């Protein structure tokens, strides 16, 4: 089903019968244009009171109710119009069919859609009605709609295990399990889509794309595959494909709440917040809870479409779902500041990457790690061609791609935190020195298990400062990093040994 794209045009054709009705009708038009369905409903209801015998206005009120998800109330209005006011108002029959579909009354929906097609072949909503009828005629075969009693208990258990592995970023294990599921159930499309995601996060882009293409070749309308494909295109800078697929998905109107959530979350992920808000807000008003990310994405979509108060309300719920998201509020850094920060990180990372020195490229990956997910993956794609020069860089690159914290970044974070009040160029120089030290650690196969992060940070800071002829003692370094002088002395010897 597609959205009622002609609603506003139809409304504009109505000629209200009084100045008061005209005023509220115009206000409703403006609210619809601003996608404020709740306001539009209030104004249309008021306009209808002024023109109680205007069937088109009542129809418009019904359309506003469907936008709010109040399908039952909307159908009562539509049925009132065709039974008591104007049985030749064709659009009502389509809207009744549409509402019944959303209520799960598919046979009733088919009846009214067929009536519209038979009696209004030249109607503006004829294509919408035929699309709806086609959709209602399709056998249920989407992955999250497969009857569980036909799948088998073992498959359900394995599928849940695979989802938990993905959520825990154990992608290699997820690949093994999902491959096993596909071998046993070659038409279980959910496993293909999840396996594509696992490959994607392992930076195996070609394998991920091939899987989605296989699904879409056999099931062209598979919404999860289309959404995943859009996300992959977005992160791989395939701008033309992103634009075309976004345009296509923006016209999709699925019945399933889960599919609507998939669309809303996907649009948010690629920065299409207006499209995202349309779906996520509707789901919220209909009582949908979703997974732990639902309120997170709704908060972002709300904030970036100018609904800051509601975004903050949703963020409170997001933190109840996922407490470790604290600090990622969309308003924490203004859009302008965020762009400046991202630009600065991009420039620094690309500059470091271009030197071809391993320690500089490690620094480049460290800068990429600081960005939010979307920007991080975009930057990694840009520097990907020059970053793969050694086993060490491959390893760290994979960590950053998967948003995992490598031990070298733990030390770097501690150093950066302690240098927060210092000169920025000194901080960068010290971090570069640390990455250089770690390259020696890796080359000489030094045992880096059970790392004392503060000790390494203190020792590196102490030796770097001495090289810079700065006034510093081991006691100063010990105090700065909250460890003992003996520990600083021990680790300083280790660093000197590695460097020599």
Secondary structure, 3 states (H helix, E strand, C coil): CCCCCCHHHHHHHCCCCCHHHHHHHHHHHHHHHCCCHHHHHHHHHHHHHHCCCCHHHHHHHHHHHHHCCCHHHHHHHHHHHHHHCCCCCHHHHHHHHHHHHHCCCHHHHHHHHHHHHHHCCCCCCHHHHHHHHHHHHCCCCCHHHCCHHHCCHHHHHHHHHHHHHHHCCCHHHHHHHHHHHHHHCCCCHHHHHHHHHHHHHCCCHHHHHHHHHHHHHHCCCCHHHHHHHHHHHHHCCCHHHHHHHHHHHCCCCCCCHHHHHHHHHHHHHCCCHHHHHHHHHHHHHCCCCCCCCHHHHHHHHHHCCCCHHHHHHHHHHHHHHCHHHCCCCCCCCCHHHHHHHHHHHHHHHHHHHCCCCHHHHHHHHHHHHCCCHHHHHHHHHHHHHHHCCCHHHHHHHHHHHCCCCCHHHHHHHHHHHHCCCCCHHHHHHHHHHHHHHHHHHHHCCCCCCCCCHHHHHHHHHHHHHHHCCCCCCHHHHHHHCCCCHHHHHHHHHHHHHHHC
